[in-house]
Amino acid sequence: MTRDLALRAMLLIPLLLSLAVHEWAHAMAAFLCGDTTAEEQGRLTLNPMAHLDPVGSLALPLLGVPFGWAKPVPIDPTRFRQDVPMSRGVLLTAAAGPASNAVLAGICALAAVLIGRFAPDLPITHPPVAFFVAQGLVLNVSLAVFNLLPIPPLDGGRIVDALVPFEWRGTWANFSGYGTAILIGLFLVPSLLGLHVVDRIDAAVWRAMGQ
């Protein structure tokens, strides 16, 4: 029990860093589009404490839920520059979060490959380093893919909302009303079916490092 809690506490480090980069990317994209709302509220920062959500960033991960979320960055599309159409600005700010996690995942993947090729003993001699590389890759792949799902209120849902044609707005609005229920199903169904996707990704990363 104590060992499991210690492991979950260790997982908080790469999770909080990944979530901080994700939310910072949203804030920076909005800032570049002319919206300073996030900056004014102290969210244009890589400090994890500024983005911390007590439930999604701490409680659930410590309870063993292999995922998490941070406080959403506030965006005001009406404050975008005149040369930035509102739909384009919303799309860019929404896509920035998953894109940042994809970049972090790429860095961790490269590190894992380099470790496997040039320092295969590192997971034994320096286990914390290997642990954070592996978990950084798993978490950021998961965050990028999950957030790109076209389901409100995820980033993918906001991207679709910015692109959906006017004549489909009614249908999209109806679908959006079921977004939360769909997300709950996505969490429950794989567990009920025994599909441990995250564990498989984790095992593949350790194999890449020669373990």
C-alpha positions as CSV (number, residue, x, y, z in Angstrom):
1,M,0.0,0.0,0.0
2,T,2.8,2.4,1.0
3,R,4.8,1.4,-2.1
4,D,1.8,2.1,-4.4
5,L,1.2,5.5,-2.9
6,A,4.9,6.4,-3.2
7,L,4.8,5.3,-6.9
8,R,1.7,7.4,-7.5
9,A,3.4,10.4,-5.8
10,M,6.4,10.0,-8.2
11,L,4.0,9.9,-11.1
12,L,2.7,13.3,-10.1
13,I,6.0,15.0,-11.1
14,P,5.8,14.2,-14.9
15,L,2.0,14.6,-14.8
16,L,2.1,18.1,-13.3
17,L,4.9,19.2,-15.6
18,S,3.0,17.8,-18.7
19,L,-0.2,19.5,-17.6
20,A,1.6,22.8,-16.9
21,V,3.1,22.8,-20.4
22,H,-0.3,21.9,-21.9
23,E,-2.1,24.8,-20.2
24,W,0.8,27.2,-20.8
25,A,0.6,26.4,-24.5
26,H,-3.1,27.3,-24.6
27,A,-2.3,30.6,-22.8
28,M,0.6,31.5,-25.1
29,A,-1.4,30.7,-28.2
30,A,-4.2,33.0,-27.0
31,F,-1.6,35.7,-26.1
32,L,-0.1,35.5,-29.6
33,C,-3.6,36.0,-31.0
34,G,-4.1,39.1,-28.9
35,D,-6.0,37.8,-25.9
36,T,-4.2,38.7,-22.7
37,T,-6.9,37.1,-20.3
38,A,-4.7,34.2,-19.3
39,E,-1.7,36.4,-18.8
40,E,-3.7,38.8,-16.6
41,Q,-4.8,35.9,-14.4
42,G,-1.3,34.6,-14.0
43,R,-1.8,31.6,-16.2
44,L,0.9,32.4,-18.9
45,T,3.5,30.5,-16.9
46,L,5.1,27.0,-16.7
47,N,4.7,27.0,-12.9
48,P,2.5,23.9,-12.2
49,M,1.1,25.5,-9.1
50,A,-0.7,28.1,-11.3
51,H,-2.6,25.4,-13.2
52,L,-3.2,22.9,-10.4
53,D,-6.7,21.4,-10.0
54,P,-7.1,19.8,-6.6
55,V,-9.1,16.8,-8.0
56,G,-7.7,16.3,-11.5
57,S,-4.1,17.1,-10.7
58,L,-3.8,15.6,-7.2
59,A,-6.6,13.5,-5.8
60,L,-7.4,11.2,-8.7
61,P,-3.7,10.5,-9.6
62,L,-3.0,9.7,-6.0
63,L,-6.0,7.3,-5.9
64,G,-4.4,5.5,-8.9
65,V,-6.4,7.0,-11.8
66,P,-3.8,6.9,-14.6
67,F,-4.8,10.3,-15.9
68,G,-5.5,13.9,-14.8
69,W,-6.3,17.4,-15.8
70,A,-5.5,21.0,-14.8
71,K,-7.6,24.1,-14.5
72,P,-8.7,25.2,-17.9
73,V,-7.0,28.4,-19.2
74,P,-9.5,31.2,-19.6
75,I,-9.8,32.4,-23.2
76,D,-11.8,35.4,-24.5
77,P,-12.1,35.2,-28.3
78,T,-13.6,38.7,-28.4
79,R,-10.1,40.0,-27.4
80,F,-8.3,38.4,-30.4
81,R,-6.6,40.9,-32.7
82,Q,-8.7,42.2,-35.6
83,D,-6.6,40.2,-38.1
84,V,-7.3,36.9,-36.3
85,P,-10.8,35.6,-37.1
86,M,-12.5,34.3,-34.0
87,S,-12.8,30.7,-35.3
88,R,-9.1,30.5,-36.3
89,G,-8.1,31.9,-32.9
90,V,-10.2,29.3,-31.1
91,L,-8.8,26.5,-33.3
92,L,-5.2,27.6,-32.7
93,T,-5.6,28.0,-28.9
94,A,-7.3,24.6,-28.7
95,A,-4.7,22.8,-30.8
96,A,-1.8,24.3,-28.9
97,G,-2.3,22.1,-25.8
98,P,-2.2,18.7,-27.5
99,A,0.6,20.0,-29.8
100,S,2.7,20.8,-26.8
101,N,2.2,17.3,-25.4
102,A,3.1,15.8,-28.8
103,V,6.4,17.7,-28.7
104,L,7.2,16.6,-25.2
105,A,6.3,13.0,-26.2
106,G,8.7,13.3,-29.1
107,I,11.5,14.5,-26.9
108,C,10.9,11.6,-24.4
109,A,10.7,9.1,-27.3
110,L,14.1,10.3,-28.6
111,A,15.5,10.1,-25.1
112,A,14.2,6.5,-24.7
113,V,15.7,5.4,-28.1
114,L,19.1,7.0,-27.2
115,I,19.1,5.3,-23.8
116,G,18.3,2.0,-25.4
117,R,21.1,2.4,-27.9
118,F,23.9,4.1,-26.0
119,A,23.1,3.6,-22.3
120,P,21.2,0.4,-21.9
121,D,22.3,0.1,-18.3
122,L,20.9,3.4,-17.3
123,P,17.5,2.1,-16.1
124,I,19.5,0.0,-13.6
125,T,22.2,2.5,-12.6
126,H,19.9,5.6,-12.6
127,P,16.3,4.3,-12.4
128,P,14.7,7.7,-11.6
129,V,15.9,9.0,-14.9
130,A,14.5,6.1,-16.9
131,F,11.3,6.2,-14.9
132,F,10.7,9.9,-15.7
133,V,11.5,9.4,-19.4
134,A,9.2,6.4,-19.7
135,Q,6.3,8.1,-17.8
136,G,6.9,11.4,-19.6
137,L,6.4,9.6,-22.9
138,V,3.3,7.6,-21.8
139,L,1.6,10.6,-20.2
140,N,2.2,13.0,-23.1
141,V,1.1,10.5,-25.7
142,S,-2.0,9.9,-23.7
143,L,-2.7,13.6,-23.1
144,A,-2.2,14.5,-26.8
145,V,-4.4,11.7,-28.2
146,F,-7.1,12.0,-25.6
147,N,-7.4,15.8,-25.8
148,L,-7.7,15.6,-29.6
149,L,-10.8,13.4,-29.4
150,P,-13.6,15.4,-31.1
151,I,-15.7,15.5,-28.0
152,P,-16.7,18.6,-26.0
153,P,-15.3,19.9,-23.7
154,L,-11.9,18.4,-24.9
155,D,-9.6,20.4,-27.1
156,G,-10.6,18.3,-30.0
157,G,-14.2,19.3,-29.4
158,R,-13.2,23.0,-29.5
159,I,-11.3,22.4,-32.7
160,V,-14.4,20.8,-34.3
161,D,-16.6,23.6,-33.0
162,A,-14.3,26.1,-34.8
163,L,-14.5,24.2,-38.1
164,V,-18.1,22.8,-38.2
165,P,-20.2,24.4,-41.0
166,F,-23.1,26.6,-40.0
167,E,-25.7,24.1,-41.4
168,W,-24.4,21.4,-39.1
169,R,-24.4,23.6,-36.0
170,G,-27.7,22.2,-34.7
171,T,-26.5,18.6,-34.9
172,W,-23.2,19.4,-33.3
173,A,-24.9,21.2,-30.5
174,N,-27.1,18.2,-29.8
175,F,-24.0,15.9,-29.8
176,S,-22.1,18.3,-27.5
177,G,-24.8,17.8,-24.9
178,Y,-23.7,14.2,-24.5
179,G,-20.0,15.0,-24.3
180,T,-19.5,14.4,-20.6
181,A,-21.4,11.1,-20.7
182,I,-19.3,9.9,-23.7
183,L,-16.1,10.8,-21.8
184,I,-17.2,8.8,-18.8
185,G,-17.9,5.8,-21.1
186,L,-14.5,6.1,-22.6
187,F,-12.9,5.8,-19.2
188,L,-15.1,2.9,-18.0
189,V,-15.4,0.7,-21.1
190,P,-11.7,-0.1,-21.6
191,S,-11.4,-1.0,-17.9
192,L,-14.4,-3.2,-18.0
193,L,-13.1,-5.0,-21.1
194,G,-9.6,-5.4,-19.6
195,L,-8.0,-3.2,-22.3
196,H,-5.1,-1.6,-20.4
197,V,-3.9,0.6,-23.2
198,V,-1.7,2.8,-21.1
199,D,0.1,-0.2,-19.6
200,R,0.8,-1.5,-23.1
201,I,2.3,1.8,-24.1
202,D,4.4,1.8,-20.9
203,A,5.7,-1.7,-21.6
204,A,6.7,-0.7,-25.2
205,V,8.7,2.3,-23.9
206,W,10.6,0.1,-21.4
207,R,11.4,-2.3,-24.3
208,A,12.7,0.6,-26.3
209,M,15.2,1.3,-23.5
210,G,16.3,-2.3,-23.6
211,Q,14.4,-3.5,-20.5
